[in-house]
Structure formats: C-alpha cells, structure tokens
C-alpha cells in the first residue's frame, strides 16, 4: 500500500482487503448480499464515497457484482471458499474443576441431519399451531407496556398462574404461585438443581439406562453418580436400601427414558419413603408425560409428595417446540427463594414475549386443543412405526416403551450389543438416522447383550416412517451379508 497515497484511497483499500478476506473465509459466500454502502459507511465511520470506491474496486476485480437499485453481492462464479486459516494458538488457559469435568464427558457428535431422521426430541414442523401462536403473539405485542425492564426471575405472574391451573387440571399437581420458576427448557432446570443442591462428591442416584444430558449436568457438578437399574416398571426402588443415602435422585417416573416404564404406585411410595429417610431431594423430569396413547396421563410423582422432597420439571419442548426454550420447575416452598435467585444470576429471566404468548395460549384453551391434535397425530405416527417394524422385521425385533411418549426402543434379540454402532453407521450411509441405546447406560456391563436402537417418531409423517424402516432393513441386510 502506497503510504504517500491520499487517505481516502488508503481507507478504501483497507475496506476492500477486509471484504476480500471475509469472502475467502466464507463469511460472505458466493451470491451473498453485502451491506449497503450507506450502512457500511455509518458502521465504519467513513464517508459513503470511500465505501463506494472499495466496492468499485472489488467489482473491477470480479469479487462482487452490482446492479442499480440492489445491494452488491459476492460474485456467483467464485469458487467455494477454502477453509479459513487456523488462528495462531493463544496462551494456555487454566480451566476450573467444573470446566475439566465438563470436557471429560463426551459431547454428542455433530452431523448433518439424514434424509429420514428418527432422532428423539424432534417434532414435526407441521404440528406447530402457527395461527394460534401468531394470534397470541400479536395480542401480546398490541399491549405495549409503558416501560421495558427486567421482570421477576421466576417468570411472568400471568404465565405462572396459567401453569398453576394447567398442572392441577392435567397432572393432578397443586402448588403455590411462587413455587413455579419458568426456565429456558427443562435442561436449564436440571442445571439449576445441580448448582443449588449438589456439591462435588455428593451421591446422585440416576436410572440406568437414563437421560444422558442430565447425567452430564450432574457429572460436571462433581457428583458421584450412583446408577440404579430399571425394568419394565421403571426404577427398581427395591435396590435403594442397599445403596445407602444420597443427596439427590433424578428420575423419569411417568415415562422412563429411554425404556418407557411407568413407575407404579408402590414404587413411587417406596421412592418417596427412601428420600425422606435419607434427606434426599428427588428431581422428577416429566419430559413427555402428556403423551399416553392407551389411557389418561398418570399423575405426577410430585402430587404424592407430602414432605417437600420433590422438584417437578416440565417443558413445552415436546408439545409445542424445542426451539421455544420454555420449561418450568415446581419447587418445594423451602427452596423458592434459592431457585429465584439462582435463575436471576443465570440469565435474569426467560424471554418475556414468549412467556406472555404461552400464558395466553394456556388461558384461552388453545394449548390443550393443540395438545389433543398433537396426541392424535403422534398416535398415528406411533402406529405407523409399530406396523412398519412388525412387517419389515417380524420376530427379529422386540419393541419396548411404546405405550407412551414420543419414542420407542427396538431390540434386535439375535444381534450382539457391540453391533449397535455399525448398525447406526450403515443406516446413516443410507440416509436414515437411528440411535444406539448403548451410550445411555452408565454401567456398560449391566446392559443386556443385544443391540437396541432408540427410534423417535414425532418428527416424521407416517409415509416417511414406513420408508425409513424399509431403508433401515435394507441397510442392515447389507451389513449382515458383508460380515457373513
């Protein structure tokens, strides 16, 4: 760069060089619109003439294309950007003990979604109540408040009142308004429980197999995980006396994740008695308790609690959308203030606009109307998956946990457990996403020696489900023939 050149030329050349670098690194891929000259000039604090000169030079060099009345765009004919050059390593940073524990736990692999994905937790976009949600949002937006500020960290009073009424109607759960804390999904609720109730070295009872994201939360908090096996009726509470006291127990009694057992009344009473005897807190994750296809949803464990031992965690991630990031805790009265302050420190509050829209949807009956429709649609998807598994695999596959929830486990009794990863890889190569059960076991030696796949069905329509199972069978047949 010529130091003797006029300053505007130097600045425009620097702007051009910066834009070239961003184009090369893929910040602006081929065909992407660049900022307008006016907007970029304001942002950089230079004249529009200076930015225009930079754009003119880039146009002359073939990096961008311009036309009157439209924003400049990166030239469509440019080759795909190469991977950006790795930055030079910075200074070493000392992670806290929490950070080290966090990285010690394997994170879920990131991969593009396959054509037909049986991933648990996904919902069909067609099920979202777009019109009802839009009406609720519009009504909230029209009630413009006099001032904007932070609210109660526990959540909007209107939403907590609506949840209080809904939980009494739908889950048989009675609670005070201040016992409800609105959180960013049940995952944040579990994290708050770990922060407030678990010190490093404390024993935490967890179902085995169980929910991996919850296990990561408690392991990162430094808990000593105590796995307790489950059977067709959920947590084997008869084993609790043999393991001794613990600080906390995390359970999914309405629909055990992933095997689907529903904890019967006698085991619920035994779990509550154990918690009272050893001073433990129970975290009840009711992640998809609204979905019972052959009977009414069972009452929450929290509704049987008479001594303030149970924290109830609920969510709309399985009824509306996981993208809303709205969940709620119902905490014992003795913990109201602690959870409110922990939520305040974590992120002040959950998003107010979405809270207000959900409160309106709950209040006018729209939420429960939507839930009835979602239950019917998911019953059809469940039926399609069960029929496809039976028609395609017959006696080769045994299904577990299909009476409730939005997933099931398909056990391949003649296939060893060690084959799960290869089965999932073969399916993904065929454009099908299926997920091994093995990683959900804490004690690998305690799992049965048969391959199992976790299959979620709420994100696909029946025809896609049928096609996915046919393609899965073809992929697995190829694996078997190659290994024989």
N, C-alpha and C positions, 0 to 999 in steps of 0.2 A: 504494500500500500504506500502510495506516494505521500510522504509527510508534508510536502510543500503544497499539496492539493488543497483547494478550498474546503472548509469544514463540512458544508453540506454534502459534498461528494464523499468524504470520509465516513460520515454517519450513514449515508445511503448504502455505501459499500458494506459496512458492518451489518446493516439490516439484511442486505442480500445474502451475505455469508451465513448469518444465523438461520435464515429461512432455508438455505440450501442444506445446512446441517440437519434441520428438523425434517426436511423431506427425505434425506438419506437415511435417517433413523426411523422413518415410518410414522413420525408424529402426524405428518400430513401425507397420507398415501396417495397414489395416483387417482385423480378425479376428485380429491377432497377440496372443499372450498377454503380459501384463505380468508383471514379477517379483511374487512373493507379497509381501504386506505385511510378513510376518516377515523374509523375505530382504532386502528393500529397507531395512527399519529397521536391520538389522545392518550392511548395507553403508554406510549413511549415518551411522550412529552416533546415531540418534534413537530415540524410543520408537515402538512399533508403533501407538500411538494417534495419533501425529502423521501417520504414513503413511496410516492408515485415514481420517483426516479429509480428506487430499488426494484419496484415491480417491473418497470420498463426494461431494466437490465436483465431480470430473470426471464422475461418474455423473449427478449432477443436471444438469450442462450438456450431457450427451449425448455426451461424448467416449468413455466406456468403458461396458462392460456387465458386470454382476456377477451371479453366482448362487451359492447356498450350496454349499460344498464344492468349488468350482472357482476357478481363477485368473481374475482380471479380464482382459478382452480389449478391445482397441480396437473401438469400435462398427463393425459391419459396414457400416452405411449411410453412413459418411463417404465423401466423395469422395476419389479417389486423390490422394495428397499431391502438391503442386506441387514443382517443383524447388527444392532448398534455395537460400537466398540465398547468392550467392558471397561468400566471405570477403574482407575488405579486403586488398589486396596487401601483403605483408610487405616487409622490407628486401631489397635485391638481394644475392644470394649469388654469390661467385666460384667457378665450377666449376673443378676441376683439369683438366689437359690430357686426362686419361683421360675425365672426365665430358663434356667438349666433344666428344671423338671419338665417344663413345658416342651422344650425341644427334645427331651428324651422320649416323649410319647410320639409314635408315628402319626403324621398328619394324613388325612385322606388324600389319595392321589388325585391330581387334577388332570382331566382328559376331556376332549370334546364329547358331547352327548352323541350316542349312537342313534341310528335311524329310528329304532323302536327301543325305548328305554324303560325297563321295569324297575327303575330306581325308586326306593321307598321315599316318601316325603313330597314328591311332585304331585301336583293336581292338574287337571285339565283346564286350560285357559277358557274353554267354552263354558265351564261351570260357574265362573265368577259372575256374580249378579251385577253386571255393568250398569244397567239402568237404575236399579235401586241404590247402588253405591254413588252414582253420579247425582241422583236426587238428594241423597243425604249430604254429599259434599257441597252441592250448590246451596242448600238450605243453611248450612253452617257458614259458608262464605258470605251470604247475604246478611247474616247477623254480625256485622263488623263491630268488633269491640272498640271502646273508647281509647284504649291503650293496649299495647302489646308488651308482654313481660313474661317472666318465668312464673309457673304455677306451682301447685302442691306437688312435691316429688312423687307422692303416691298415685297421682293421676287426677284427671278431671273429676270433680264430685259427681257430675251427671253420668259419666261412664261407670264409675264405681257403684252408683245407685242402680243403674241398669244391670250391671253384672250381679249385684246382690240379689235382685229379683230373679234373674235368669238362673242363677245357680240353685236357688231354692226350688224353682219350678222343674229344672231339668236334671239336677244332680242330687236333690234332697239335702242340700248343704245350707245351713243357716250361719250367718256371720254378721258382725258389725261392719259399718261402712269403713271405719278406719283400719280394719283388718285386711282390706284389699289394697294391693300395690300393683299398679299397672307397670309392666316391664316390656323391654324390647324382645319379645319372644320368650318362650319358656327357658331357652338356653341361658339368657341373662338371669332369669330367676334362679336357676340351679347354681350359677356362678355366685350370686349374692348369698345363697345358702352356704356355699363353701367358704366364702370370705368371712361370714359372720359366725359360723358355728364350728369350723374345723381348724385346728392348729396342726402344724407338722407333727407327724407321729400318731395322731388320733386315728382310731379304727373306724372305718366306714363300711358297713355291710352293703353289698350290692348283689343283685341277681346275676347268676351265671348260667347261660349267656345273658348279656344285657346291653343296654344302650351305650355305645362306645363314646359318644360325645360327653355324656355325663361322667363316665369313668375318667376321661381326660381331665375334666374340670377338677375332680377330687384328687387325682394323682398330682396335678400341678400345684394344688394347695398343700401337698406334702402328706396326704392321708395314707394310712396303711390300709389298702383295700382288702376286705375280707369277703371272698366270693362264697355265695351260698347257692347250691344247685336249685334248679327249678324243674318241675314236671308238668304234666298236663293241666294241673290246677294252680300253676304259678309257684311262688316262692315256697320252698319246703321249710315251713316255720318250725317243724319239729326239730330241726338242726340248730336252732338259735340257742337253746340252752347249752349245747356243747361248745359253742364258740365263745361264750362269756360276754361281758359287757362291751359296748361300742358307743361311740359318740353320736353316730347318725346312721340311718338306714335309708337308702334310696330304692324305691320300689315303683312298679307299674302295675298295680293290682287290678285295674279294670280291663286291661288287655296287655298281658306281659309281653315286653319287647325282647326278643323277636318271636318267641314260640307261641304266643297268643293265649295262654291260660288265663282264666278269670279266677281270682282268689276267692274261695268260698268263705262263708260267714265264720266258720270255726277257725280258719287260718287267720282271718282278719282280727278276730278277738285275741288269738294267740300272739300275733304280732304286736298289737297294742299293749297286751299284758307284759310282754318282754320289754318293750320300750319304757313302760312305766317302772318296771322293776330295776332297770339299769340306768335310768335317767337319759335315755337316748331320744333324739328327735327323728321323726320319720318324714322324709320328703316324698310325697305322693305325686308322681308325674302322670296326670290324666291326659295324655297327649292326643288320644283319639277316641275317648270314651263315648262320644256321641254316636259312634257307628256300631250298632248292634243290629244284625240283619234278621235274626230269628226271634228276638224278644226285645223288651224295653231296655234301654241302658241301665246298668246296675248303679246303685247308689255309690257315692264316693266313700272311700275309707274315712275321710275327714268327717263325714256325717255320723260316724260311730264314736268319734273321739270325745271323751268326757273329761280328759285331764290336760288338754292343751299340748299334746305331743306331736300333732300332725301339721305340716305345712303343705298346702294343696297348690299345685302348679297346673294352670290351664293355658290354653292357647287358641287362637283362631287360625293358626297356620294350616291345620288340616280341614278346616271348614270354609274359610274364605280364601286365604292365600298366604304362603310363607313369606312373600315379598312385603307384606304389610308390617311385619315385625312387631306384632302386638300379642302380648300374653299377660298373665296376671297371676299373682300369688295371693293366697288367703293364709295369713299368718296368725298364730296364737296371740291373744291380747298382750301377753308379756313381751312380745317381740315387735309390736307395732312401731315403736319409735326407732329401734335399731334398724329395721329394714327401710323406713322412710329416710333416715339419714344416709344409709349406705347407697340408696338409689340417688339421693341428691348429689353425693360425691361422685358417683359413677358417671352420670350424664345429665343431671338436673331433673329431667323428666322425659317421658315418652312423647313422641310428636303429637302436638295438641290438635291439629286439624283432623288427623286420622282417628284420634280418640273421640272427638266430638261426632264424627260421622258414624263410628261404630255405636256410640251411645244412642244416636237417632235410630239406627237400624234395629237395635235391640228393643228400643222403646216402642216403635210402631209395628212390631211383629215381623218386619222384613227379614230379620236374621233367621228366625225359626222357619219362616216359609222357605227361605233359601235352603236351610238345612234339610228340610223334608225332601226337596227336589234333589239335593246332592246325595242324600241317602238312597233315593231310588236309582239314580244314575250309577252310583257306585255298586249297588246291588246287582245291576245288570253287568257291570264290568267284572265283578267277582264271579258271577255265574258263567260268563264267557271264559274266564281264565280256568275255572274248575273243569268246565266241559272240555276245553282245549287240552288240558293236561291229561284228562282221562282218555280222550280219543287218541291222543298222539302217543302217550307213554304207557297207558294202561296200568298194569300191576307193577311196572318198573318204578313208579313214583308214588310215594305216600305223602299226603298233604296234611299239614298241621297248622292250627291257628287261623282257620278261615271263617270262624263263626262271628268274628267282629273285626273292626279296624279296617285298614286300607292296604294290607299286605298279607301274605301267607308264606310259609316255608315249604318248599318241595324237597322231600328227602328221596335220594336215589339209593335204595337199600342195597343194591348189588354193586355199588361203586364206592371205593375207599375214600375216606375223608381227604387224603392227600391229593386227590384228583380235582378238587374244587377249583383251584387256581387255573389249571389247564382248561377246565370246562368254561370258566368265565372268559378266558383269553380267546378260546375258539369262538365263543358266542360273539364277542366284541368284533372279531375279524369278520364275522358275518353280518355286522351291523345291529347286533342285539345286545342290550345292556342287562346283565344279570349279576347278582352279588353273592359271594360265598358267605355262609354262616360262620365259618371258622374264626375270622377275626373278632367276632362278638363274644367269644369265650375268653374268660380271664385265665382259666386253667385249661390249657390245651389237652392235657392228659385226661381230663374228666369228660370230654365230649365224646359222643358215640362215633364209632369208626364207620361212618357212612357220609357221603357227600350230600351237602344241603345247599340250596340256593334260596335267597330271600327275594321274593318277587312282589313288588308293589304294583297295584293295578289302577290307581286313581288318575294317573296321568295319560292313559291311553283309552281310545274308544274300543268297543268290542271287536271290530274287524281287525284293528291293528294288533290287539291282544292275540287273536287267533293266528294271524300271520306271523307274529313274533314267536309263538310257541312252535309253529311248523318249522320256521327257520332255525330255531334253537335245536330242535330234534335233528335236523339235517347236519348242523354243525357238530353236534355231539357224535352222530354216527360216523362222520369223517374222522374224528379223533379216535374212536374205537377201532375203526378199520386200519388206521395208520399204526396203532400200537399192537395190533394182533399179528 
